[in-house]
Amino acid sequence: MKDAWFRLKAAVIRFKYKYILKEIFFLQDPETVHERMVRVGHFLGKHAWSRSLVRWLFFYQHHMLEQKVAGLTFKNPIGLAAGFDKEAQLTQILPEVGFGFMEAGSVTGVACNGNPRPWLWRLPKSRALVVNYGLKNDGSEAISQRLKKMKFSFPVGISLAKANSPDTVEEQKGIADYLKAYKTFAAEGVGDYFTINISCPNAFGGEPFTDPVKLDRLLAALDIGGKKKPVFIKMPADLSTDALDEILAVARKYKVTGFVSTNLTKQRNNGKISAEDKLPEKGGISGKVVEDLANEQIAYIYKKAGKEFVIIGCGGVFSAADAYKKIRLGASLIQMITGMIFEGPEIIGLINHDLVGLLKRDGFASIIEAVGADFKPKSN
Ligand SMILES: Cc1cc2nc3c(=O)[nH]c(=O)nc-3n(C[C@H](O)[C@H](O)[C@H](O)COP(=O)(O)O)c2cc1C
């Protein structure tokens, strides 16, 4: 009965979002819609009545989805990826929407204006976005102070990056800005885990810390070997397997907790880009365009390293089947943005609801058993 009621509610909201609200939103400038959504979410998170209303509309929970990962408890595996809530305004409302965790930022040491506008484009036929924000954010001090005042009812990760400016192109200056951000949050005791974003595709000086020697120096400076909180690395989508191997070796040396696979793709010759969509010259591409690249990377890391690293799968998740595919390839947790923008906020509860069905169908007692199932020997 409870299940039927959840499905009915979700179907009604889904219809309204897909056929009315989304039609209106997609006629408007994407950055304006994004900013408005964050403002609305922030407002709804401030009041008990609005949190209850959102919970009543969207929330779904099931014990089969709960797991402990890297010492943190996740009520469900679906998280908001870095980049939607850059300034950490949504920590109070996202648990009510049904998210199991979120990543705020990316946050840089000093505040950063990002690239000149425009920042965001939709590719409706490709079911993807093109992103060229270039790490716009209020900086580590303002954001850590904002978060310090909040109580979180789910794990909140902090995505760390270096400011997008000619001043941080020189390696030591770049490292200094990551370090400033990391130390500011660590000093305030804010955030449940950190993700080191080495893969912003739209910043001055490119992605220097995907070079294993430079990454080694960055991780040494951050001193994450003696870390108290889990630390992940946010991976580029367009890495060769040789480059991946080198990053895995450095990550192993510094006992990194795991990887977020992946960030946006920079490749313009991706077969998933529809000829009907007009591709802007600049920006990284999300959604269905990056999905296969992310899945290949998840599978590669899991096959190479098994449970040594925790994998957070990210890229092109629009449904429970998409999330489940990543989990079976080796991801313990999932992050998403584009799927929520195309499908609406009710998709989070629906993914969780339908994931339970997929786990039951395949005979798993909990999500933990499904992680990497595609690579486990089948028992007869
Ligand atoms: C609007 C937007 C802004 C983003 N900004 C960031 C960012 O600041 N830091 C980061 O690590 N990833 C950023 N990303 C990448 C996402 O975290 C994610 O890796 C990528 O979008 C693939 O997931 P998706 O297909 O579910 O959107 C951004 C993505 C979008 C759509």
The ligand as an SDF file (V2000), in Angstrom:
LIG
                    3D

 31 33  0  0  0  0  0  0  0  0999 V2000
   26.4350   22.7630  -13.7600 C   0  0  0  0  0  0  0  0  0  0  0  0
   27.5680   21.8470  -13.4350 C   0  0  0  0  0  0  0  0  0  0  0  0
   28.6310   22.3260  -12.6730 C   0  0  0  0  0  0  0  0  0  0  0  0
   29.6850   21.4680  -12.3220 C   0  0  0  0  0  0  0  0  0  0  0  0
   30.6960   21.9480  -11.5240 N   0  0  0  0  0  0  0  0  0  0  0  0
   31.5930   21.0560  -11.0090 C   0  0  0  0  0  0  0  0  0  0  0  0
   32.5250   21.4550  -10.0150 C   0  0  0  0  0  0  0  0  0  0  0  0
   32.5510   22.6060   -9.5740 O   0  0  0  0  0  0  0  0  0  0  0  0
   33.3840   20.5170   -9.5340 N   0  0  0  0  0  0  0  0  0  0  0  0
   33.3810   19.2190   -9.9660 C   0  0  0  0  0  0  0  0  0  0  0  0
   34.1730   18.3960   -9.4640 O   0  0  0  0  0  0  0  0  0  0  0  0
   32.5010   18.8150  -10.9160 N   0  0  0  0  0  0  0  0  0  0  0  0
   31.6200   19.7030  -11.4300 C   0  0  0  0  0  0  0  0  0  0  0  0
   30.6980   19.2760  -12.3610 N   0  0  0  0  0  0  0  0  0  0  0  0
   30.7450   17.8740  -12.8500 C   0  0  0  0  0  0  0  0  0  0  0  0
   29.7500   17.0050  -12.0800 C   0  0  0  0  0  0  0  0  0  0  0  0
   30.0990   16.9250  -10.7170 O   0  0  0  0  0  0  0  0  0  0  0  0
   29.6950   15.5920  -12.6700 C   0  0  0  0  0  0  0  0  0  0  0  0
   30.9730   14.9930  -12.5510 O   0  0  0  0  0  0  0  0  0  0  0  0
   29.2910   15.5810  -14.1430 C   0  0  0  0  0  0  0  0  0  0  0  0
   28.2870   16.5290  -14.4050 O   0  0  0  0  0  0  0  0  0  0  0  0
   28.7470   14.1990  -14.5610 C   0  0  0  0  0  0  0  0  0  0  0  0
   27.5800   13.8710  -13.8430 O   0  0  0  0  0  0  0  0  0  0  0  0
   26.0800   14.0700  -14.4590 P   0  0  0  0  0  0  0  0  0  0  0  0
   26.0910   13.4720  -15.8180 O   0  0  0  0  0  0  0  0  0  0  0  0
   25.1800   13.3600  -13.5040 O   0  0  0  0  0  0  0  0  0  0  0  0
   25.8340   15.5340  -14.4830 O   0  0  0  0  0  0  0  0  0  0  0  0
   29.6730   20.1290  -12.7660 C   0  0  0  0  0  0  0  0  0  0  0  0
   28.6130   19.6670  -13.5480 C   0  0  0  0  0  0  0  0  0  0  0  0
   27.5710   20.4940  -13.8760 C   0  0  0  0  0  0  0  0  0  0  0  0
   26.4340   19.9510  -14.7140 C   0  0  0  0  0  0  0  0  0  0  0  0
  1  2  1  0
  2  3  1  0
  2 30  2  0
  3  4  2  0
  4  5  1  0
  4 28  1  0
  5  6  2  0
  6  7  1  0
  6 13  1  0
  7  8  2  0
  7  9  1  0
  9 10  1  0
 10 11  2  0
 10 12  1  0
 12 13  2  0
 13 14  1  0
 14 15  1  0
 14 28  1  0
 15 16  1  0
 16 17  1  0
 16 18  1  0
 18 19  1  0
 18 20  1  0
 20 21  1  0
 20 22  1  0
 22 23  1  0
 23 24  1  0
 24 25  2  0
 24 26  1  0
 24 27  1  0
 28 29  2  0
 29 30  1  0
 30 31  1  0
M  END
$$$$
